[in-house]
């Protein structure tokens, strides 16, 4: 019984992307330089471990303007760059000028990792699969006149219970 509860709990887990504000990462610039990693506060709540070698994509806003219904464009377009966290915070800190800090120029939240959360939909699918598997196994063990459909139903129950587990890891 304990194994079924553990399987259901794992089936309900899902990985979700977590995002941090560029300034929240820049606040840990000294710690990232000294130790190579830091716990950064994320918008979804809590913290996530970030390393200087982790790759992140940032959007640096430009000043592009469109004229004559988009036929003429002036200024610089937005730039999307992929760089390491170490390069993102290289010029950041209280003793360094703000112009050298790439994180200060980025305005959109940055994806810094994933967290595991309980997903009620996946949990419900796993619970339904466990229920069908238990009923099917009980029928196969007790019923005298079992047909091929009892085997099919039991197999479907086990598949429905274990498919959410494959998305967890």
Short mmCIF file of the C-alpha atoms (twelve columns), coordinates in Angstrom:
data_MODEL
# 
_entry.id   MODEL 
# 
loop_
_atom_site.group_PDB 
_atom_site.id 
_atom_site.type_symbol 
_atom_site.label_atom_id 
_atom_site.label_alt_id 
_atom_site.label_comp_id 
_atom_site.label_asym_id 
_atom_site.label_seq_id 
_atom_site.Cartn_x 
_atom_site.Cartn_y 
_atom_site.Cartn_z 
_atom_site.pdbx_PDB_model_num 
ATOM 1   C CA . UNK A 1   0.000   0.000   0.000   1 
ATOM 2   C CA . UNK A 2   2.863   2.357   0.833   1 
ATOM 3   C CA . UNK A 3   4.331   1.828   -2.640  1 
ATOM 4   C CA . UNK A 4   1.055   2.887   -4.268  1 
ATOM 5   C CA . UNK A 5   0.950   6.091   -2.204  1 
ATOM 6   C CA . UNK A 6   4.567   6.876   -3.146  1 
ATOM 7   C CA . UNK A 7   3.826   6.150   -6.823  1 
ATOM 8   C CA . UNK A 8   0.781   8.445   -6.725  1 
ATOM 9   C CA . UNK A 9   2.749   11.230  -5.067  1 
ATOM 10  C CA . UNK A 10  5.485   10.913  -7.694  1 
ATOM 11  C CA . UNK A 11  2.912   10.764  -10.483 1 
ATOM 12  C CA . UNK A 12  1.489   14.089  -9.312  1 
ATOM 13  C CA . UNK A 13  4.857   15.874  -9.460  1 
ATOM 14  C CA . UNK A 14  5.771   18.001  -12.423 1 
ATOM 15  C CA . UNK A 15  8.663   20.263  -13.294 1 
ATOM 16  C CA . UNK A 16  7.776   23.899  -13.826 1 
ATOM 17  C CA . UNK A 17  10.060  26.619  -15.131 1 
ATOM 18  C CA . UNK A 18  11.035  29.270  -12.597 1 
ATOM 19  C CA . UNK A 19  12.014  32.839  -13.428 1 
ATOM 20  C CA . UNK A 20  14.041  35.454  -11.575 1 
ATOM 21  C CA . UNK A 21  14.289  39.166  -12.123 1 
ATOM 22  C CA . UNK A 22  17.681  40.228  -13.504 1 
ATOM 23  C CA . UNK A 23  18.236  42.479  -10.485 1 
ATOM 24  C CA . UNK A 24  17.662  39.523  -8.133  1 
ATOM 25  C CA . UNK A 25  20.489  37.674  -9.875  1 
ATOM 26  C CA . UNK A 26  22.688  40.792  -9.909  1 
ATOM 27  C CA . UNK A 27  22.221  41.150  -6.140  1 
ATOM 28  C CA . UNK A 28  24.192  37.896  -5.762  1 
ATOM 29  C CA . UNK A 29  27.064  38.987  -8.060  1 
ATOM 30  C CA . UNK A 30  29.707  38.977  -5.303  1 
ATOM 31  C CA . UNK A 31  28.591  35.568  -4.041  1 
ATOM 32  C CA . UNK A 32  28.634  34.164  -7.587  1 
ATOM 33  C CA . UNK A 33  32.151  35.537  -8.165  1 
ATOM 34  C CA . UNK A 34  33.459  34.196  -4.844  1 
ATOM 35  C CA . UNK A 35  31.844  30.740  -4.630  1 
ATOM 36  C CA . UNK A 36  30.583  30.084  -8.152  1 
ATOM 37  C CA . UNK A 37  26.966  29.545  -7.066  1 
ATOM 38  C CA . UNK A 38  24.148  31.251  -5.177  1 
ATOM 39  C CA . UNK A 39  20.553  30.759  -4.051  1 
ATOM 40  C CA . UNK A 40  18.474  33.240  -6.081  1 
ATOM 41  C CA . UNK A 41  14.922  34.281  -5.235  1 
ATOM 42  C CA . UNK A 42  12.424  33.320  -7.949  1 
ATOM 43  C CA . UNK A 43  9.058   34.854  -8.842  1 
ATOM 44  C CA . UNK A 44  7.166   31.605  -8.193  1 
ATOM 45  C CA . UNK A 45  8.283   31.624  -4.557  1 
ATOM 46  C CA . UNK A 46  11.329  30.194  -2.864  1 
ATOM 47  C CA . UNK A 47  14.857  30.029  -4.180  1 
ATOM 48  C CA . UNK A 48  16.753  28.045  -6.775  1 
ATOM 49  C CA . UNK A 49  20.463  27.248  -7.000  1 
ATOM 50  C CA . UNK A 50  22.237  29.122  -9.787  1 
ATOM 51  C CA . UNK A 51  25.800  28.489  -10.954 1 
ATOM 52  C CA . UNK A 52  28.088  30.822  -12.898 1 
ATOM 53  C CA . UNK A 53  28.206  28.227  -15.702 1 
ATOM 54  C CA . UNK A 54  24.408  28.036  -16.164 1 
ATOM 55  C CA . UNK A 55  23.264  29.360  -19.546 1 
ATOM 56  C CA . UNK A 56  20.438  31.909  -19.596 1 
ATOM 57  C CA . UNK A 57  18.686  33.788  -22.394 1 
ATOM 58  C CA . UNK A 58  18.013  37.475  -21.913 1 
ATOM 59  C CA . UNK A 59  16.294  40.152  -23.948 1 
ATOM 60  C CA . UNK A 60  17.964  43.537  -24.017 1 
ATOM 61  C CA . UNK A 61  15.385  46.084  -25.130 1 
ATOM 62  C CA . UNK A 62  16.248  48.382  -27.991 1 
ATOM 63  C CA . UNK A 63  14.799  51.695  -29.074 1 
ATOM 64  C CA . UNK A 64  13.391  50.621  -32.447 1 
ATOM 65  C CA . UNK A 65  10.481  52.632  -33.761 1 
ATOM 66  C CA . UNK A 66  8.275   51.896  -36.727 1 
ATOM 67  C CA . UNK A 67  7.071   54.555  -39.187 1 
ATOM 68  C CA . UNK A 68  4.744   54.500  -42.189 1 
ATOM 69  C CA . UNK A 69  2.883   51.346  -41.153 1 
ATOM 70  C CA . UNK A 70  6.089   49.388  -40.548 1 
ATOM 71  C CA . UNK A 71  7.797   50.193  -43.846 1 
ATOM 72  C CA . UNK A 72  10.539  52.258  -42.205 1 
ATOM 73  C CA . UNK A 73  12.210  51.291  -38.952 1 
ATOM 74  C CA . UNK A 74  14.673  53.394  -37.008 1 
ATOM 75  C CA . UNK A 75  16.718  52.648  -33.925 1 
ATOM 76  C CA . UNK A 76  18.081  49.410  -32.524 1 
ATOM 77  C CA . UNK A 77  15.869  46.290  -32.289 1 
ATOM 78  C CA . UNK A 78  15.603  44.159  -29.163 1 
ATOM 79  C CA . UNK A 79  18.541  41.773  -28.758 1 
ATOM 80  C CA . UNK A 80  18.155  38.208  -27.500 1 
ATOM 81  C CA . UNK A 81  21.409  36.856  -26.121 1 
ATOM 82  C CA . UNK A 82  22.353  33.546  -24.542 1 
ATOM 83  C CA . UNK A 83  25.168  33.830  -22.051 1 
ATOM 84  C CA . UNK A 84  26.342  32.352  -18.781 1 
ATOM 85  C CA . UNK A 85  25.194  33.674  -15.424 1 
ATOM 86  C CA . UNK A 86  28.817  34.630  -14.737 1 
ATOM 87  C CA . UNK A 87  28.863  36.888  -17.813 1 
ATOM 88  C CA . UNK A 88  25.424  38.262  -16.920 1 
ATOM 89  C CA . UNK A 89  26.636  39.582  -13.555 1 
ATOM 90  C CA . UNK A 90  30.286  40.245  -14.508 1 
ATOM 91  C CA . UNK A 91  30.061  44.018  -14.166 1 
ATOM 92  C CA . UNK A 92  27.473  44.114  -11.383 1 
ATOM 93  C CA . UNK A 93  27.939  45.138  -7.794  1 
ATOM 94  C CA . UNK A 94  27.820  48.151  -5.503  1 
ATOM 95  C CA . UNK A 95  31.403  49.180  -6.317  1 
ATOM 96  C CA . UNK A 96  31.037  48.925  -10.102 1 
ATOM 97  C CA . UNK A 97  29.314  51.311  -12.509 1 
ATOM 98  C CA . UNK A 98  25.811  50.346  -13.578 1 
ATOM 99  C CA . UNK A 99  26.634  50.690  -17.288 1 
ATOM 100 C CA . UNK A 100 28.924  47.636  -17.240 1 
ATOM 101 C CA . UNK A 101 26.262  45.348  -15.771 1 
ATOM 102 C CA . UNK A 102 24.394  43.377  -18.458 1 
ATOM 103 C CA . UNK A 103 21.762  42.331  -15.896 1 
ATOM 104 C CA . UNK A 104 20.867  45.997  -15.365 1 
ATOM 105 C CA . UNK A 105 20.047  46.353  -19.076 1 
ATOM 106 C CA . UNK A 106 17.741  43.303  -19.165 1 
ATOM 107 C CA . UNK A 107 14.179  43.955  -18.066 1 
ATOM 108 C CA . UNK A 108 12.268  40.701  -18.614 1 
ATOM 109 C CA . UNK A 109 12.382  37.848  -16.090 1 
ATOM 110 C CA . UNK A 110 15.067  35.243  -16.788 1 
ATOM 111 C CA . UNK A 111 14.459  31.487  -16.670 1 
ATOM 112 C CA . UNK A 112 16.928  30.133  -14.132 1 
ATOM 113 C CA . UNK A 113 15.788  26.550  -13.603 1 
ATOM 114 C CA . UNK A 114 12.918  24.294  -12.637 1 
ATOM 115 C CA . UNK A 115 11.137  23.302  -9.449  1 
ATOM 116 C CA . UNK A 116 8.994   20.302  -8.666  1 
ATOM 117 C CA . UNK A 117 5.408   21.045  -7.773  1 
ATOM 118 C CA . UNK A 118 2.330   18.913  -7.187  1 
ATOM 119 C CA . UNK A 119 0.134   19.014  -10.288 1 
ATOM 120 C CA . UNK A 120 -3.485  18.145  -9.383  1 
ATOM 121 C CA . UNK A 121 -4.271  16.967  -12.924 1 
ATOM 122 C CA . UNK A 122 -1.358  14.514  -13.041 1 
ATOM 123 C CA . UNK A 123 -2.223  13.363  -9.526  1 
ATOM 124 C CA . UNK A 124 -5.817  12.699  -10.636 1 
ATOM 125 C CA . UNK A 125 -4.639  10.703  -13.656 1 
ATOM 126 C CA . UNK A 126 -2.347  8.636   -11.447 1 
ATOM 127 C CA . UNK A 127 -5.132  8.083   -8.905  1 
ATOM 128 C CA . UNK A 128 -7.549  6.972   -11.643 1 
ATOM 129 C CA . UNK A 129 -4.939  4.580   -13.050 1 
ATOM 130 C CA . UNK A 130 -4.251  3.121   -9.601  1 
ATOM 131 C CA . UNK A 131 -7.962  2.599   -8.987  1 
ATOM 132 C CA . UNK A 132 -8.437  0.850   -12.346 1 
ATOM 133 C CA . UNK A 133 -5.326  -1.273  -11.753 1 
ATOM 134 C CA . UNK A 134 -6.510  -2.359  -8.280  1 
ATOM 135 C CA . UNK A 135 -10.008 -3.206  -9.528  1 
ATOM 136 C CA . UNK A 136 -8.625  -5.072  -12.545 1 
ATOM 137 C CA . UNK A 137 -6.084  -7.030  -10.495 1 
ATOM 138 C CA . UNK A 138 -8.742  -7.919  -7.916  1 
ATOM 139 C CA . UNK A 139 -11.078 -9.098  -10.672 1 
ATOM 140 C CA . UNK A 140 -8.348  -11.206 -12.231 1 
ATOM 141 C CA . UNK A 141 -7.567  -12.778 -8.851  1 
ATOM 142 C CA . UNK A 142 -11.154 -13.406 -7.702  1 
ATOM 143 C CA . UNK A 143 -13.436 -13.714 -10.740 1 
ATOM 144 C CA . UNK A 144 -14.119 -17.199 -12.132 1 
ATOM 145 C CA . UNK A 145 -15.166 -16.196 -15.629 1 
ATOM 146 C CA . UNK A 146 -12.597 -13.588 -16.605 1 
ATOM 147 C CA . UNK A 147 -12.347 -12.625 -20.239 1 
ATOM 148 C CA . UNK A 148 -9.642  -10.967 -22.283 1 
ATOM 149 C CA . UNK A 149 -11.203 -7.604  -21.420 1 
ATOM 150 C CA . UNK A 150 -10.200 -8.059  -17.780 1 
ATOM 151 C CA . UNK A 151 -6.563  -8.322  -18.859 1 
ATOM 152 C CA . UNK A 152 -6.918  -5.330  -21.168 1 
ATOM 153 C CA . UNK A 153 -8.564  -3.202  -18.457 1 
ATOM 154 C CA . UNK A 154 -5.902  -4.105  -15.920 1 
ATOM 155 C CA . UNK A 155 -3.112  -3.330  -18.381 1 
ATOM 156 C CA . UNK A 156 -4.703  0.023   -19.238 1 
ATOM 157 C CA . UNK A 157 -4.947  0.837   -15.524 1 
ATOM 158 C CA . UNK A 158 -1.247  0.168   -14.982 1 
ATOM 159 C CA . UNK A 159 -0.275  2.176   -18.049 1 
ATOM 160 C CA . UNK A 160 -2.450  5.126   -16.985 1 
ATOM 161 C CA . UNK A 161 -0.923  4.980   -13.502 1 
ATOM 162 C CA . UNK A 162 2.706   4.817   -14.671 1 
ATOM 163 C CA . UNK A 163 2.652   7.218   -17.643 1 
ATOM 164 C CA . UNK A 164 2.651   10.312  -15.372 1 
ATOM 165 C CA . UNK A 165 5.731   8.855   -13.665 1 
ATOM 166 C CA . UNK A 166 7.624   8.986   -16.952 1 
ATOM 167 C CA . UNK A 167 7.070   12.739  -17.159 1 
ATOM 168 C CA . UNK A 168 8.395   13.303  -13.639 1 
ATOM 169 C CA . UNK A 169 12.032  12.470  -14.242 1 
# 
